[in-house]
Amino acid sequence: PIAARHRAQRPQLATGIEALKGKQAIVLERVDGSGDGRIKLAGEIWSARALDAGQAYEVGQEVDVVDIDGATAIVM
């Protein structure tokens, strides 16, 4: 019973795009609500758009990834 309980309670490891949510990234090209921006996330360059369409992030700023929509990171 103890071993079965430990197997059932293993923490789930986030993989793929789920692992990128909550990470910080650096803005490489201005990011706004249009989706034309670029960020460097986990060593890779991603297209990005702002969560709030009225918000903009300039080159060099750190942003937090809140979601991934296809090949576009949603940041704030």
BANUVO-28147 format. One record per residue (C-alpha): x, y, z; residue number from 1; residue in three letters. Coordinates in steps of 0.02 Angstrom, whole numbers. Layout:
BEGIN
<c1->X, c2->Y, c3->Z, pos->NUM, code->ala>
...
//
This chain:
BEGIN
<c1->0, c2->0, c3->0, pos->1, code->pro>
<c1->140, c2->123, c3->38, pos->2, code->ile>
<c1->228, c2->94, c3->-130, pos->3, code->ala>
<c1->63, c2->109, c3->-224, pos->4, code->ala>
<c1->25, c2->273, c3->-136, pos->5, code->arg>
<c1->197, c2->343, c3->-183, pos->6, code->his>
<c1->175, c2->292, c3->-365, pos->7, code->arg>
<c1->5, c2->376, c3->-371, pos->8, code->ala>
<c1->70, c2->538, c3->-292, pos->9, code->gln>
<c1->220, c2->571, c3->-404, pos->10, code->arg>
<c1->227, c2->752, c3->-459, pos->11, code->pro>
<c1->188, c2->778, c3->-642, pos->12, code->gln>
<c1->330, c2->853, c3->-742, pos->13, code->leu>
<c1->280, c2->986, c3->-866, pos->14, code->ala>
<c1->344, c2->950, c3->-1041, pos->15, code->thr>
<c1->332, c2->1033, c3->-1210, pos->16, code->gly>
<c1->243, c2->1199, c3->-1215, pos->17, code->ile>
<c1->171, c2->1171, c3->-1041, pos->18, code->glu>
<c1->348, c2->1185, c3->-972, pos->19, code->ala>
<c1->368, c2->1357, c3->-1051, pos->20, code->leu>
<c1->219, c2->1435, c3->-964, pos->21, code->lys>
<c1->277, c2->1542, c3->-819, pos->22, code->gly>
<c1->454, c2->1562, c3->-887, pos->23, code->lys>
<c1->537, c2->1730, c3->-912, pos->24, code->gln>
<c1->593, c2->1790, c3->-1084, pos->25, code->ala>
<c1->687, c2->1937, c3->-1158, pos->26, code->ile>
<c1->606, c2->2049, c3->-1289, pos->27, code->val>
<c1->707, c2->2051, c3->-1452, pos->28, code->leu>
<c1->581, c2->2150, c3->-1558, pos->29, code->glu>
<c1->443, c2->2261, c3->-1488, pos->30, code->arg>
<c1->298, c2->2157, c3->-1423, pos->31, code->val>
<c1->120, c2->2224, c3->-1424, pos->32, code->asp>
<c1->-54, c2->2156, c3->-1457, pos->33, code->gly>
<c1->-22, c2->2128, c3->-1643, pos->34, code->ser>
<c1->83, c2->1969, c3->-1628, pos->35, code->gly>
<c1->227, c2->2039, c3->-1732, pos->36, code->asp>
<c1->352, c2->2042, c3->-1588, pos->37, code->gly>
<c1->494, c2->1922, c3->-1550, pos->38, code->arg>
<c1->562, c2->1856, c3->-1386, pos->39, code->ile>
<c1->702, c2->1740, c3->-1333, pos->40, code->lys>
<c1->626, c2->1601, c3->-1229, pos->41, code->leu>
<c1->725, c2->1453, c3->-1165, pos->42, code->ala>
<c1->864, c2->1486, c3->-1291, pos->43, code->gly>
<c1->745, c2->1494, c3->-1440, pos->44, code->glu>
<c1->668, c2->1640, c3->-1533, pos->45, code->ile>
<c1->477, c2->1645, c3->-1526, pos->46, code->trp>
<c1->347, c2->1760, c3->-1599, pos->47, code->ser>
<c1->252, c2->1846, c3->-1461, pos->48, code->ala>
<c1->104, c2->1956, c3->-1423, pos->49, code->arg>
<c1->51, c2->2047, c3->-1266, pos->50, code->ala>
<c1->-88, c2->1975, c3->-1159, pos->51, code->leu>
<c1->-161, c2->2151, c3->-1143, pos->52, code->asp>
<c1->-183, c2->2222, c3->-1318, pos->53, code->ala>
<c1->-150, c2->2398, c3->-1252, pos->54, code->gly>
<c1->17, c2->2352, c3->-1174, pos->55, code->gln>
<c1->185, c2->2357, c3->-1265, pos->56, code->ala>
<c1->356, c2->2292, c3->-1215, pos->57, code->tyr>
<c1->517, c2->2364, c3->-1284, pos->58, code->glu>
<c1->680, c2->2279, c3->-1334, pos->59, code->val>
<c1->778, c2->2216, c3->-1183, pos->60, code->gly>
<c1->631, c2->2205, c3->-1063, pos->61, code->gln>
<c1->597, c2->2045, c3->-968, pos->62, code->glu>
<c1->423, c2->1973, c3->-989, pos->63, code->val>
<c1->331, c2->1825, c3->-916, pos->64, code->asp>
<c1->255, c2->1693, c3->-1030, pos->65, code->val>
<c1->74, c2->1661, c3->-979, pos->66, code->val>
<c1->19, c2->1549, c3->-1123, pos->67, code->asp>
<c1->69, c2->1478, c3->-1291, pos->68, code->ile>
<c1->-51, c2->1497, c3->-1438, pos->69, code->asp>
<c1->14, c2->1389, c3->-1581, pos->70, code->gly>
<c1->189, c2->1458, c3->-1615, pos->71, code->ala>
<c1->156, c2->1624, c3->-1525, pos->72, code->thr>
<c1->198, c2->1658, c3->-1343, pos->73, code->ala>
<c1->73, c2->1764, c3->-1247, pos->74, code->ile>
<c1->169, c2->1876, c3->-1128, pos->75, code->val>
<c1->144, c2->2004, c3->-991, pos->76, code->met>
//
